[in-house]
Amino acid sequence: MEKYSEKNSHYHDPSEWGTDWDEPKNAFLLDYTHIIFRKEDGKDGMKVCLRKIIDVWLERLEPEQQRTLELEEKTNSEKRELAILREEKERREEQKMRSQVRLELIIFLHDCILKVLENRGLKINKKNVRLIIDECRLNFDEWEGHCGYNPRGILFTQKEWDEFFASLNPYQHLMYEENANNSIPEKDYFSSYLKEMSARPISYWR
């Protein structure tokens, strides 16, 4: 008589059809899930319905063994729930810090624009704000690794930027990630913000 081994078995699973096993209406599909045992020569030897295997296994399940399995499942379920809660908390905290980083950058740029207007003796109006922002768009001063609008040398010095960037520690990476999520080059920190600020009403600047 052929001796079969789990190592020489495979199964046909209807979930490959996109079945949602959590739907009670799909429980009957267990009848179509089979374990196929291969012979030593690699040929299929027998095909057994998974439901029948489960029924036999349950009949032979000892009470103590059942209690152990139920306790294990309860423990694992509690661990999964705690992991989900922890991930949700971490997501909320990261989103909060992402918003904070975004706000800090907007405030920094806002203050820099007002400082430039003051230093140049220009009135605070939409025309002059857009003039300053357009200079950033047309600034061809090379800034290694950066692209898009380039405010360095117009709105702030390299030293001022380095100090601001350091102040975001340890959340500088959120600037990279926000750009990546929006399909923006990694170090294009300024384009979207300056475009948005250019469209702001004059009340925003006073």
N, C-alpha and C positions, 0 to 999 in steps of 0.2 A: 504494500500500500504506500502511496506517495506521501511523503512527509513535507508539509507546507510550513513556511516561515513568514513572519510579518515583513522581513526584509525583502522577500520576493513577492510583494503584493502591491497593487495600486488600486485606486478607486475611480469610479466614474461619478462625477459630481454635477448635478443639474444646476448648481449655482453658477457654473460657467455660462449659463444662459442669461445671467443677470438676475437670478432669483433672489428675492428678499426673504431670508429665512426667518426674520422676525414676524412676518405676516402669518397668522394662524391658518389662513386659507391655503398657504403653500405647504402645510405639514404633510400632505399626501405625497409630495415629491420625494419624501424619504423612500417610498416604494421604488423609486427609480434610481436611487443611489446604491451602488453595488461595490463590494470589495472583490477584486479579481486576484486570485492566487495563482502564481506561476509555478510550473514544475521546475525541477533542477535544470532541465534542458532549455528553459526560457519560454516554453510554450504555455499558454493559458491552461490551467488545470481545472479550476472550478470558479464559479461566480456566485457570490452569496449576497442576498439583499441585506443592506445595512440594518434595516429595521429588525430583521430576524436575529441578527447578531446582538443588537441592543436588548431585545426581549430576553434572549438566553442569558445575557450578562446580568440583567436585572433580577432574573429568577435566582441566580446563584449568589447574588450580593448579600453578604452577611450584614446583620444589623449594625455591628460595631464599625464595619467598613463603610457603611452608608453614613453613619454619624460623622465619621472622620472626613468623608468627602464633602458632606454638607457644611461642616465647620470650616474646611479649607475654602469652599466657595464663598461663605460668608465673610471670611477674613480677606480674601482676594477682592470681593466686591467693595468692602469698606476701604481697602487700599486704593482701588480705582476711583472711588468717589473723592477721597482725600486728594489724590493726584489731580483730578479734574478741578477741584476747588483751588488747589495751589496754582495750577496753570492759569485759571481765570484771574486770580489775584495778581499774578505776575504780569498778565496781559494788561490789566487795568492800570497797574503801577507804571508799566512801560508807556502806555498810551498817555498817561498823565504827564510823564517826563518828556515825551515826544512833543506834546503840546506846549510844555514849558520852554523847551529848547527853541521851538518855533517862535514863541512869543519873545524870548530874549533876543533872538536875531532881528526880529522886526523892530523892537525897541532900539536896538543898537543902530540899525540902519536909519531909522527915523531921526534919532538924535544926531547922527553924523550929517544927514542932509540939512537939518536945521543949522548945524554948526557951520557948514560950508556956505549956506546962504548968508549967515551973519558975517562971516569973515570976508565975503565978497561984497558986502553992503547991498545985497539984493533983497527986495521985498518978498515976503512969504505969500506967494500966489501960485496957482496951478501951472502957469507958464514957466516960472523959474524953477519950480520943483521938477517939471518934466525936462527942462533944459539940463539940469544937473544929472538926472537919471539917464538921459540920452548920452551924455558924456561917458557914462559907465559902459553903455552899450557899444560905443565907438572907441573905447580905450583899447589900443592894441599893445599895451605894455605887457610883455610876456610874464606870466605868473605860473611857474612850473606846476603842472598837474591840474590847473584850473581851466575852466572853459566858460563860455557864456558871458554874461555881463561881468565886467571887471572893475569894481569900485576902488581897488587899491591905488593909492596915489591921488585919488579924487575925493573919496569920502573919508578915507582913513589911511594911516601909514601901516607898514608891515608890523611895526612894534605894537600899534593899537589893536590890530587884528589878532596878533599872537596872544596878547593879554586877554582879549575877549574870548578867544577860543579856549584858552587855558581855564577861564572861569567856568566853562561848561563841564569840566572834568567831574565825574567820570562818564559823562553822557555825550561826548563828542560823536561817538559812533552812531547816535540816532540821526545825526545830520546825513551821514552816508546812507543809512538804511531808508530814510524818508525819500531821498532821491532815487534810490534803487527801486523802491516800491512804485514810484511814479515814472519809471523808465527814463530818468534823467541821469546824465553822466555824473559819476560819483562826486566830483568836486565843483559842480555847478550849483553853488550854494545860493546865488543871488538872483538869477534871472526871474524866477517865478515871483519872488517877493517884490523885486523892484517894479516889475510889470504891474503887479497888484497895487503897489503903493502909488504908482504913476496915475492910476485911475481913481484914487481916493479923493473925496470932496475936500475943499479947502479947509473946512471945519476940522478935519483930522490933523491939520498942521498947526492949528492955533490953540 
